[in-house]
């Protein structure tokens, strides 16, 4: 949770857009880990399905933002 909070601060005051994208990616990864731990603690497999969907959405978003930053537009 501390790492998520520190990454949120980095995302808010990051000096450049790639720094902010990296911070948001870290937040997504840590959230994924928390969801996976909740699945393990409660023994509920469907949380893993939610974690997989969340990971896919986070990855696609990161790729989209990186492409936008590189080219300046989404073609």
C-alpha positions in Angstrom: 0.0 0.0 0.0 2.9 2.3 0.7 4.3 1.7 -2.7 1.0 2.5 -4.3 0.8 5.8 -2.3 4.4 6.8 -3.3 3.6 5.9 -7.0 0.5 8.1 -6.8 2.6 11.0 -5.6 5.0 10.4 -8.4 2.2 10.3 -10.9 0.8 13.6 -9.7 4.1 15.5 -9.6 6.1 13.6 -12.2 8.3 16.0 -14.2 7.5 14.2 -17.5 4.8 12.1 -19.1 6.8 8.9 -19.2 7.4 9.2 -15.5 3.7 9.4 -15.0 3.0 6.5 -17.2 5.5 4.4 -15.3 4.0 5.4 -12.0 0.5 4.5 -13.2 1.8 1.1 -14.4 3.4 0.5 -11.0 0.0 1.3 -9.4 -1.7 -1.2 -11.7 0.8 -3.9 -11.0 0.5 -3.5 -7.2 -3.3 -3.5 -7.5 -3.0 -6.7 -9.4 -0.9 -8.2 -6.7 -3.4 -7.2 -4.0 -6.3 -8.8 -6.0 -4.3 -12.0 -6.3 -3.5 -12.0 -2.6 -7.2 -11.5 -1.8 -8.0 -14.5 -4.1 -5.4 -16.6 -2.2 -6.6 -15.6 1.2 -10.3 -16.2 0.5 -9.8 -19.1 -1.7 -12.0 -17.7 -4.4 -10.9 -18.5 -8.0 -13.0 -15.8 -9.6 -10.8 -13.1 -8.2 -8.1 -14.5 -10.4 -10.3 -13.9 -13.4 -10.8 -10.4 -12.3 -7.1 -10.0 -11.9 -6.4 -11.3 -15.4 -8.9 -8.8 -16.9 -7.5 -6.0 -14.9 -3.9 -6.9 -16.0 -5.0 -6.9 -19.6 -6.7 -3.6 -19.4 -3.7 -2.1 -17.6 -1.3 -3.4 -20.3 -3.4 -2.1 -23.2 -3.8 1.3 -21.5 0.0 1.5 -21.0 0.7 0.6 -24.6 -1.9 3.1 -25.8 -0.5 6.0 -23.8 3.1 5.1 -24.8 2.1 5.1 -28.4 0.3 8.4 -28.0 3.3 9.9 -26.4 5.6 8.6 -29.1 3.6 9.6 -32.1 1.4 12.4 -30.8 -1.8 10.8 -32.0 -3.5 7.4 -32.0 -3.7 6.2 -35.6 
